Amino acid sequence: KIPFSPRPSPRPSSMAARRPELSMDAKWEAAIDLTLRRVVYGSLAGGVAGLLLFRGAGSRSASLAFGAGAALGSAYTDCARQFESLGLPKLPPSPK
């Protein structure tokens, strides 16, 4: 007798190739993960730099905010580049 072996589940990447909404979901999950990770690491780096380099509380918090902001901007740029590959229509420029 052949022992029972369950049929392997399909890989997420192969499922995403079949259904476009799954591809969009995967991109959103990756974007949220990337953003959270970069903001946390940027805040930690800014906080450590603030503790080592500055004495005042204002300077330390500014260093922390700079690290978080730089990380958020970096994540936004990478996520925007990732979503451009979907070929979604772009918004028209705002009237001035």
Buried (B, 14 or more C-beta within 10 A) or exposed (E): EEEEEEEEEEEEEEEBEEEEEBBBEBBEEEBEEBBEEBBEEBBBBBBEBBEEEBEEEEEBBBBBBBBBBBBBEBBBEBBEEBBEEEEEEEEEEEEE
